[in-house]
Amino acid sequence: MAANRNLHQAKSNKKDEFYTQLVDIENELRHYTEHFRGAVVYCNCDDPRVSNFFHYFAYNFRVLGLKKLITTCYKNQQMDMFSQHDAEKAIWLEYDGTENETGVPAVEDIGIHYLQGDGDFRSAECIELLKQADIVVTNPPFSLFREYVAQLIEYDKQFLVIGNKNAITYKELFPIIKDNGLWVGVTSMSRDMLFDLPEEYAQELRETKKEGSAYKVVNGVVKGRSQSMWFTNLDHKKRHEELILYKRYSPDEYPKYDNYDAINVDKTKEIPFDYDGVMGVPISFLDRHNPDQFEIVGATQRGCHDDLPDTRKYDDYWEVRQDGTKTGSSGSKTNENANLVGNDGRKNYFINSEGRIIQSAYQRIFIRRRRGA
Ligand SMILES: C[S@@+](CC[C@H](N)C(=O)[O-])C[C@H]1O[C@@H](n2cnc3c(N)ncnc32)[C@H](O)[C@@H]1O
C-alpha cells in the first residue's frame, strides 16, 4: 500500500517537471513591462541552467530595467529529473546586471552560490531571498501550488506564476480571486500550453499515452500538455477592457437554477446586458473579467459559494443514464453543482421518487453586473 502510494506520488510529481517554453514567457511578460522597472525579480523554482524564466530575465535585464534577478534551484533526490543535471547541491544566484558588459550573462559569468538546504521554496533561506523580492515569476511545482501561492500572499508579494486551471476553484484560492487579490494573466486560459520535458518522461509519454491529450510532438520534439494558465496580481490592460454585451435577458433563454438564486448563462459572450441579479457563467469567464464591470459572488462546489448559498440538496435523488439504467450514485453527488430542472437528452440525470428530474450544468462562477456598468 505504502509502496503504491510512493509510486503514485513519484508519478504525479513528474508533472512538477514541466518546463516552460520561452515563447510562452515572452508572450505573457510583454504585457507587464512597466511593473518591472527597478524591480527585484525572484524565480524560486528555477534551475538557471535550464529555466527559461532565468534566461528571459537575464537576457532582458537591461531592457526591463531590473534592479536584481535572484534565482534558486531546487535539488531533490530523483536524479532522472531534468532539473538535477550533475549539481551536487541546491544553488542560487543573484545578478545585478553589472557582471557582464554585454548584458547577456552566462551562469559561469555570474558565479554560483550554494544553499545550505535543498532549495525548497518554503525553507528559511529561500524565504529570506523571497523577502528581498518585489516580483516573483515562475512556474512552481504543480503539486505544491496551494502552498506556493499561500506563501506569496503571506509575504505580500507581487507575482506572475503558472498554475493548473483547476486551481481556480481550490477553496484556498477562489476566495482570493473573488476578492480581486489574484486574477488571470493576459494569455487566454483556453490556449493550449505546451512544456519541455525531461527526456525519460517524454519517452514514457510516447510509450504509454496517446498523442494529443498528454503530449504533442512539435518539430519532432515531445512537449508535455497540461491545463495550465497564468495567475497574477500584477495589473494589466486586458482586465480593464469592457466586455461588450448584446443579448437581452429572457426567462426562457436563461433559466434559473433549481438550487441557486441565479440564472444560467452558457457562454460568456451571451451574458445579458439587462439582468441585475446573479448569473452562473463558465469558468472561462475569468479570461474576460473586468472588475469594474462585474462582481464575483461565488462558485459552485468546494465551499466557494458562501455569498450565494445553495437552496436545495439532492440526497434523496439517484443518478440515471440516458438509457434509463441507474449508475448506483446518489444525488448527493450533485449537491452544490449548478442544477437545472429537466433532461437535455444527453447527460446523466438525477431523479427522485416523485419523478422530479434535474441535471447539473458545468462548473460555474457566479457573477453580478456592477451598478451602472
Ligand atoms: C513545473 S517545474 C517548472 C520549472 C521552471 N520553473 C520552468 O518553468 O521551467 C517546477 C520546478 O520546481 C522544482 N521544485 C519541486 N519542488 C520544489 C520545492 N519544494 N521548492 C522549490 N522548487 C521545487 C522542480 O524541481 C521543478 O524544477
The ligand as a Gaussian input file, in Angstrom:
#p B3LYP/6-31G(d) Opt

LIG

0 1
 C        6.795000      22.752000     -13.186000
 S        8.570000      22.761000     -12.961000
 C        8.969000      24.295000     -13.689000
 C       10.405000      24.609000     -13.726000
 C       10.709000      26.042000     -14.154000
 N       10.186000      26.976000     -13.176000
 C       10.102000      26.301000     -15.503000
 O        9.062000      26.946000     -15.574000
 O       10.662000      25.848000     -16.500000
 C        8.685000      23.045000     -11.223000
 C       10.081000      23.107000     -10.690000
 O       10.016000      23.240000      -9.287000
 C       11.004000      22.418000      -8.696000
 N       10.552000      22.085000      -7.345000
 C        9.877000      20.985000      -6.940000
 N        9.626000      21.064000      -5.619000
 C       10.137000      22.245000      -5.200000
 C       10.206000      22.878000      -3.935000
 N        9.673000      22.317000      -2.859000
 N       10.805000      24.088000      -3.857000
 C       11.332000      24.674000      -4.957000
 N       11.299000      24.112000      -6.182000
 C       10.702000      22.909000      -6.298000
 C       11.111000      21.225000      -9.608000
 O       12.348000      20.602000      -9.473000
 C       10.911000      21.885000     -10.973000
 O       12.129000      22.288000     -11.500000

